[in-house]
Amino acid sequence: MYTLLEFKDEALATYLNSALRRHGLDSDVISLGVDPQGLPIFTIICLRISQLTLARHLIYSSRSFIVDLEAEAASKLLAIRRQHRQALLGRLTSPPALWFSAVALTIAALGYWFEW
């Protein structure tokens, strides 16, 4: 059992799950419990890793999946995609990543300079 996304809104989780099922995925919505504020948390789960991979593709990058959704759900999914992109961009521009890139570029430049 693999977790795809977590939601505080059960209706949105159920709707996105039904859209995923229309695209051929075998997924389900389960309750995970409550968050620190006492609100229930729901998640979409997939039983196989191949289906999780397809579900991630549909959620994070498929244009046809967004077109298939209603306007309200599509706007919420676009917000989820935006958060995902920002998190990825934050990791790529973090100080350790920039430091590693600078060191790798320095090594490459020195290797070219001294023709190792």
N, CA and C of each residue as an Amber inpcrd file, in Angstrom:
protein
   348
   0.8450000  -1.1590000   0.0000000   0.0000000   0.0000000   0.0000000
   0.9010000   1.2360000   0.0000000   0.6980000   2.1240000  -0.9750000
   1.5220000   3.3110000  -1.1400000   0.6490000   4.5560000  -1.0720000
   1.1100000   5.5630000  -0.3330000   0.3590000   6.7970000  -0.1480000
   0.6990000   7.7850000  -1.2590000  -0.3250000   8.3380000  -1.8850000
  -0.1340000   9.3050000  -2.9620000  -0.1590000  10.7330000  -2.4220000
  -1.2630000  11.1500000  -1.8560000  -1.4300000  12.5070000  -1.3320000
  -2.2560000  12.4710000  -0.0630000  -2.0720000  13.4810000   0.7810000
  -2.8820000  13.6200000   1.9870000  -3.7570000  14.8580000   1.8490000
  -4.9970000  14.7540000   2.3250000  -5.9680000  15.8480000   2.2300000
  -6.6700000  16.0470000   3.5590000  -7.1090000  17.2750000   3.8050000
  -7.9660000  17.5480000   4.9520000  -9.4270000  17.5810000   4.5240000
  -9.6640000  17.6500000   3.2230000 -11.0120000  17.6880000   2.6660000
 -11.3460000  16.3200000   2.0690000 -12.2620000  15.6040000   2.7050000
 -12.6070000  14.2570000   2.2380000 -13.2650000  14.2950000   0.8640000
 -14.0730000  15.3200000   0.6040000 -14.7550000  15.4150000  -0.6900000
 -13.7490000  15.5640000  -1.8290000 -12.7250000  16.3740000  -1.6330000
 -11.6970000  16.5490000  -2.6660000 -10.9270000  15.2500000  -2.8740000
 -10.5770000  14.5740000  -1.7940000  -9.8640000  13.2970000  -1.9100000
 -10.6960000  12.2770000  -2.6650000 -11.9730000  12.2050000  -2.3400000
 -12.8620000  11.2550000  -3.0110000 -13.0140000  11.6000000  -4.4830000
 -13.1570000  12.9030000  -4.7960000 -13.3180000  13.3200000  -6.1890000
 -12.0590000  13.0220000  -7.0040000 -10.8790000  13.3590000  -6.4640000
  -9.6400000  13.0630000  -7.1870000  -9.4270000  11.5620000  -7.3400000
  -9.8220000  10.8000000  -6.3390000  -9.7290000   9.3460000  -6.4410000
 -10.6250000   8.8240000  -7.5600000 -11.8340000   9.3670000  -7.6720000
 -12.7200000   8.9180000  -8.7510000 -12.1510000   9.2990000 -10.1120000
 -11.5020000  10.4660000 -10.2020000 -10.8660000  10.8580000 -11.4650000
  -9.6960000   9.9350000 -11.7920000  -8.9250000   9.5670000 -10.7820000
  -7.8260000   8.6140000 -11.0100000  -8.3590000   7.2600000 -11.4570000
  -9.4620000   6.8290000 -10.8670000 -10.0560000   5.5490000 -11.2500000
 -10.5730000   5.5990000 -12.6870000 -11.0700000   6.7630000 -13.1300000
 -11.5090000   6.8980000 -14.5270000 -10.3370000   6.7480000 -15.4850000
  -9.1440000   7.0490000 -15.0210000  -7.9460000   6.9120000 -15.8440000
  -7.2970000   5.5430000 -15.6870000  -7.9700000   4.6060000 -15.0340000
  -7.5140000   3.2290000 -14.9770000  -6.7140000   2.8300000 -13.7650000
  -6.6690000   3.6620000 -12.7460000  -5.9180000   3.3200000 -11.5360000
  -6.8010000   2.6050000 -10.5350000  -6.1940000   1.6980000  -9.7920000
  -6.8870000   1.0210000  -8.7040000  -6.4340000   1.6870000  -7.4080000
  -7.1740000   2.7160000  -6.9920000  -6.8090000   3.4780000  -5.8060000
  -8.0070000   3.5720000  -4.8780000  -7.7380000   4.0160000  -3.6510000
  -8.8050000   4.1240000  -2.6610000  -8.4820000   5.2710000  -1.7180000
  -9.5100000   5.7690000  -1.0230000  -9.3420000   6.8280000  -0.0310000
  -9.5330000   6.2100000   1.3430000  -8.5700000   6.4650000   2.2390000
  -8.6950000   5.9870000   3.6110000  -8.4380000   7.1480000   4.5670000
  -8.8800000   6.9930000   5.7930000  -8.6400000   7.9840000   6.8270000
  -7.3450000   7.6360000   7.5510000  -6.4770000   8.6370000   7.7310000
  -5.2120000   8.4270000   8.4320000  -5.3060000   8.7450000   9.9090000
  -6.3100000   9.4710000  10.2900000  -6.4500000   9.9010000  11.6770000
  -6.7050000  11.3900000  11.7220000  -6.1360000  12.0550000  12.7270000
  -6.3470000  13.4930000  12.8640000  -4.9980000  14.2070000  12.9540000
  -5.0010000  15.4750000  12.5430000  -3.7930000  16.2830000  12.6550000
  -3.7370000  16.9310000  14.0400000  -2.6890000  17.6770000  14.3700000
  -2.5770000  18.2730000  15.7150000  -3.7330000  19.2200000  16.0800000
  -4.3970000  19.7980000  15.0720000  -5.5350000  20.6700000  15.3520000
  -6.8340000  19.8960000  15.5400000  -6.7950000  18.5940000  15.3480000
  -7.9790000  17.7630000  15.5260000  -8.7990000  17.5500000  14.2670000
  -8.3000000  18.0230000  13.1060000  -9.0100000  17.8340000  11.8400000
  -8.6480000  16.4720000  11.2500000  -9.6280000  15.7910000  10.6440000
  -9.3150000  14.4830000  10.0480000  -8.4410000  14.6220000   8.8120000
  -7.5940000  13.6250000   8.6010000  -6.7050000  13.5880000   7.4370000
  -7.0570000  12.3590000   6.6130000  -7.1910000  12.5650000   5.3060000
  -7.5170000  11.4880000   4.3750000  -6.3930000  11.3610000   3.3650000
  -6.2080000  10.1750000   2.8480000  -5.1650000   9.9440000   1.8630000
  -5.6720000   9.0590000   0.7360000  -5.0680000   9.2470000  -0.4270000
  -5.3260000   8.3670000  -1.5690000  -4.1900000   7.3500000  -1.5780000
  -4.5500000   6.0810000  -1.6240000  -3.5400000   5.0190000  -1.6240000
  -3.6220000   4.2090000  -2.9090000  -2.4960000   3.6670000  -3.3140000
  -2.4150000   2.7430000  -4.4430000  -1.8060000   1.4460000  -3.9140000
  -2.2380000   0.3310000  -4.4750000  -1.7660000  -0.9600000  -3.9860000
  -0.4630000  -1.4150000  -4.6260000  -0.1690000  -0.8950000  -5.8200000
   1.0620000  -1.2930000  -6.5070000   1.8960000  -0.0770000  -6.8420000
   3.2020000  -0.2610000  -6.8800000   4.1150000   0.8440000  -7.1540000
   3.9460000   1.3600000  -8.5760000   3.6230000   0.4980000  -9.5250000
   3.4200000   0.9470000 -10.9080000   2.2190000   1.8810000 -10.9990000
   1.1960000   1.5900000 -10.2270000   0.0340000   2.4780000 -10.2280000
   0.3370000   3.7840000  -9.5080000   1.1700000   3.7390000  -8.4850000
   1.5800000   4.9610000  -7.8040000   2.3700000   5.8580000  -8.7550000
   3.2310000   5.2720000  -9.5640000   4.0110000   6.0370000 -10.5360000
   3.0950000   6.7110000 -11.5490000   2.1140000   5.9790000 -12.0520000
   1.1590000   6.5510000 -12.9960000   0.3220000   7.6400000 -12.3260000
  -0.0880000   7.4090000 -11.0930000  -0.8860000   8.4000000 -10.3660000
  -0.0860000   9.6790000 -10.1520000   1.1900000   9.5650000  -9.8090000
   2.0320000  10.7550000  -9.6450000   2.1590000  11.5120000 -10.9520000
   2.2960000  10.7810000 -12.0590000   2.3580000  11.4430000 -13.3610000
   1.0630000  12.2130000 -13.6260000  -0.0670000  11.5820000 -13.3680000
  -1.3460000  12.2500000 -13.6020000  -1.5230000  13.4650000 -12.7020000
  -1.1820000  13.3320000 -11.4380000  -1.3670000  14.4260000 -10.4800000
  -0.4280000  15.5890000 -10.7640000   0.8400000  15.3060000 -11.0100000
   1.8410000  16.3630000 -11.0750000   2.1630000  16.8960000 -12.4670000
   1.8340000  16.1730000 -13.5380000   2.2810000  16.6780000 -14.8400000
   1.3240000  16.4660000 -16.0120000   0.2560000  15.7420000 -15.8700000
  -0.6130000  15.4540000 -17.0060000  -1.6160000  16.5890000 -17.2490000
  -1.5750000  17.1320000 -18.4510000  -2.5320000  18.1860000 -18.8090000
  -3.9190000  17.6080000 -19.0560000  -3.9740000  16.4110000 -19.6100000
  -5.2840000  15.8070000 -19.8950000  -6.0330000  15.4900000 -18.6050000
  -5.3050000  15.1900000 -17.5310000  -5.9520000  14.9210000 -16.2510000
  -6.5790000  16.1950000 -15.6950000  -5.8950000  17.3210000 -15.7960000
  -6.4370000  18.6030000 -15.3200000  -7.6840000  18.9780000 -16.1090000
  -7.6580000  18.7620000 -17.4140000  -8.8070000  19.1030000 -18.2590000
 -10.0170000  18.2500000 -17.8980000  -9.7780000  17.0340000 -17.4280000
 -10.8420000  16.1010000 -17.0760000 -11.5550000  16.4820000 -15.7700000
 -10.9490000  17.3610000 -14.9690000 -11.5090000  17.7120000 -13.6620000
 -12.4500000  18.9030000 -13.7480000 -13.3160000  19.0290000 -12.7340000
 -14.1510000  20.2180000 -12.6130000 -13.2760000  21.4000000 -12.2480000
 -13.7790000  22.6140000 -12.4420000 -12.9860000  23.8260000 -12.2670000
 -12.4440000  23.9740000 -10.8420000 -13.2600000  23.7250000  -9.8370000
 -12.8150000  23.8970000  -8.4530000 -11.7180000  22.9010000  -8.0850000
 -11.9070000  21.6540000  -8.4600000 -10.8960000  20.6280000  -8.1710000
  -9.6290000  20.8860000  -8.9760000  -9.7910000  21.3540000 -10.2100000
  -8.6180000  21.6570000 -11.0400000  -7.7930000  22.7820000 -10.4230000
  -8.4590000  23.8030000  -9.8860000  -7.7120000  24.9020000  -9.2720000
  -6.9770000  24.4280000  -8.0160000  -7.5870000  23.5480000  -7.2360000
  -6.9110000  23.0110000  -6.0490000  -5.7350000  22.1270000  -6.4460000
  -5.9040000  21.3520000  -7.5120000  -4.8070000  20.5040000  -7.9710000
  -3.6720000  21.3460000  -8.5410000  -4.0020000  22.4450000  -9.2140000
  -2.9610000  23.3430000  -9.7010000  -2.1920000  23.9600000  -8.5340000
  -2.8710000  24.2430000  -7.4350000  -2.1860000  24.7540000  -6.2400000
  -1.2480000  23.6890000  -5.6630000  -1.6760000  22.4310000  -5.6670000
  -0.8230000  21.3350000  -5.1990000   0.4050000  21.2130000  -6.0980000
   0.2030000  21.3340000  -7.4160000   1.3320000  21.2760000  -8.3470000
   2.2960000  22.4270000  -8.1020000   1.7660000  23.6220000  -7.8590000
   2.6080000  24.7860000  -7.6070000   3.4450000  24.5920000  -6.3390000
   2.8390000  24.0400000  -5.2810000   3.5780000  23.7640000  -4.0500000
   4.6780000  22.7280000  -4.3050000   4.3670000  21.7160000  -5.0940000
   5.3460000  20.6720000  -5.4150000   6.5330000  21.2670000  -6.1760000
   6.2510000  22.1240000  -7.1640000   7.3170000  22.7670000  -7.9280000
   8.1760000  23.6630000  -7.0430000   7.5310000  24.4220000  -6.1540000
   8.2720000  25.3120000  -5.2670000   9.1800000  24.5220000  -4.3220000
   8.6780000  23.3940000  -3.8300000   9.4990000  22.5570000  -2.9460000
  10.7030000  22.0020000  -3.7020000  10.4900000  21.5610000  -4.9350000
  11.5910000  21.0400000  -5.7460000  12.5930000  22.1440000  -6.0560000
  12.1020000  23.3130000  -6.4110000  12.9820000  24.4400000  -6.6950000
  13.7620000  24.8540000  -5.4550000  13.1140000  24.7850000  -4.2910000
  13.7930000  25.1140000  -3.0440000  14.9350000  24.1520000  -2.7480000
  14.7290000  22.8780000  -3.0540000  15.7970000  21.8930000  -2.8360000
  16.9530000  22.0950000  -3.8080000  16.6290000  22.4460000  -5.0590000
  17.6810000  22.6310000  -6.0640000  18.4990000  23.8910000  -5.8230000
  17.9200000  24.8860000  -5.1690000  18.6320000  26.1330000  -4.9180000
  19.0450000  26.2790000  -3.4540000  19.0290000  25.2090000  -2.7240000
  19.4430000  25.2520000  -1.3180000  20.9510000  25.4650000  -1.2380000
  21.4450000  25.9940000  -0.1250000  22.8920000  26.2190000   0.0080000
  23.7430000  24.9570000  -0.2060000  23.3640000  23.7750000   0.3230000
  24.2020000  22.5930000   0.0330000  24.2400000  22.2380000  -1.4510000
  23.1170000  22.3850000  -2.1430000  23.0960000  22.0570000  -3.5750000
  23.9360000  23.0580000  -4.3580000  23.8460000  24.3370000  -4.0130000
  24.6510000  25.3400000  -4.7050000  26.1370000  25.1540000  -4.4030000
  26.4650000  24.8000000  -3.1760000  27.8520000  24.5520000  -2.8060000
  28.4010000  23.3590000  -3.5950000  27.6170000  22.2760000  -3.6770000
  28.0400000  21.0950000  -4.4270000  28.2410000  21.4430000  -5.9000000
  27.3500000  22.2380000  -6.4680000  27.4900000  22.6460000  -7.8720000
  28.7520000  23.4730000  -8.0880000  29.0410000  24.3720000  -7.1620000
  30.2430000  25.2000000  -7.2760000  31.4970000  24.3450000  -7.1990000
  31.5300000  23.3880000  -6.2860000  32.6920000  22.4980000  -6.1620000
  32.8510000  21.6550000  -7.4290000  31.7450000  21.1180000  -7.9420000
  31.8110000  20.3000000  -9.1640000  32.2740000  21.1360000 -10.3520000
  31.8060000  22.3660000 -10.4660000  32.2300000  23.2420000 -11.5540000
  33.7100000  23.5990000 -11.4140000  34.1680000  23.8220000 -10.2030000
  35.5840000  24.1130000  -9.9640000  36.4530000  22.9290000 -10.3460000
  36.0490000  21.7330000  -9.9540000  36.8070000  20.5270000 -10.3140000
  36.8370000  20.3400000 -11.8230000  35.7170000  20.5690000 -12.4800000
  35.6730000  20.4340000 -13.9340000  36.5670000  21.4690000 -14.6060000
  36.5300000  22.7120000 -14.1070000  37.3640000  23.7590000 -14.6980000
  38.8480000  23.4570000 -14.4840000  39.2100000  23.0090000 -13.2830000
  40.6110000  22.6480000 -13.0230000  41.0410000  21.4570000 -13.8670000
  40.1570000  20.4890000 -14.0430000  40.4670000  19.3400000 -14.8890000
  40.6760000  19.7500000 -16.3340000  39.8890000  20.6810000 -16.8050000
  40.0620000  21.1750000 -18.1690000  41.3520000  21.9850000 -18.2730000
  41.6090000  22.8060000 -17.2560000  42.7820000  23.6640000 -17.2560000
  44.0720000  22.8360000 -17.2570000  44.1250000  21.8150000 -16.3920000
  45.3340000  21.0010000 -16.2850000  45.3090000  19.7570000 -17.1480000
  44.2270000  19.5310000 -17.8650000  44.0570000  18.3980000 -18.7810000
  44.3830000  17.0730000 -18.1360000  43.6740000  16.7830000 -17.0760000
  43.8840000  15.5300000 -16.3490000  43.3330000  14.3940000 -17.0950000
